[in-house]
Amino acid sequence: MKKIYLLAFTLGAFVFSASAQVIIDDNMEDYSLGPLFEDHWSNWSNADGPENIIVVNTFANSGSQSGLIGDDGVQDAVLKLGNRTSGQFTVSWYMYVPGGKTAYYNYQENEVPGAGAWGLNVHFNYQLGSPGMGLVVDDANPGNVVAQFNYPENFWFKITHQIDLDADTVIMDIDGTEIYNGPFYTLGLLGGVDFFSLMTDSDNTYYVDDAYFAQGTVGVEDFTADNFSVYPNPVRDFLNISTKTAVDQVAVYDILGKVVLTSQPGTISPKVDMSALSSGAYLVKVTIGNSSKTIKVIK
């Protein structure tokens, strides 16, 4: 399934609009290791206890720490978003779902959750049936799958939600690829995100890092055709990346999603030495600041 995900990348990247007002920007580095119940982190019962997210240093997207939701069927952490009732908001975070594991979250209408008072539900590898595939589910009818999507296992990915409470809609993206555009199912209410150790999935395990919440939305603006290109394609030895600004990172993946080459050039229009790679198809992900773009390259 990872092959399907990678070949589905679109050429896009997120840029926060000038009007966005940051409310939460949390890289999980300011907390002690162990259960977390402070600031904007709570849980379903709204009381410090076993439902808390666990701060660990096993994996991290940035820094050395992230939040773990394990497989005990008890953890039920809530990222509190302030009980908003109108306006447009952006909510994003990075997730890491190990291979063969499951993950799940939903949106709550209130910071203090209640049964039935949630919005859309999102499953990853639901009941161990589809590694690398996720489901967006209608909250009022759990059997109604409104979208399917692909995600990379064993790799950090960014999931972003552009929420319009006045219209009760949401646009969801993974690493710049739209995966869902439709109803938000919260009656125009935004309380929090519920990261739950889904009891029906005994192999639930995932990590959360770099949570971001802002009033305002994001747009796809960078990496347009006039400021980014790669050549030659097919490539023999060196792939040239033409940019107008310095490239922070280049990652090359094979069609199974395995990283086969990385570099941090820090220069404008760098070259990537692909001479040691076997013939075949690759995905080259180029990152500049907080924006990234992935292009299929043939060798």
ABEGO torsion letter per residue (X at the ends): XAAAAAAABBBBBBBBBAABBBABBBAGAABBBEBBBBEABBBAAGBBEAABBBBBAABBABEABBBBBBAAGABBBBBBAGGBABEBBBBBBBBBBBBGBBBBBBBBABABBBBGBBBBBBBBGBGGABBGBBBBBBAABAABBABBBBBBBGBBBBBBBBBBAAAGBBBBBBGGBBABBEBAGAGGBBABBBBBBBAABAABBBBBBGBBBBBEBBBBABGBAAABBBOBOBBAABBBBBBABBBABBBBBBAAGBBABBBBAGBBGBBBBAAABBBEBBBBBBBBEABBBBBBBBX
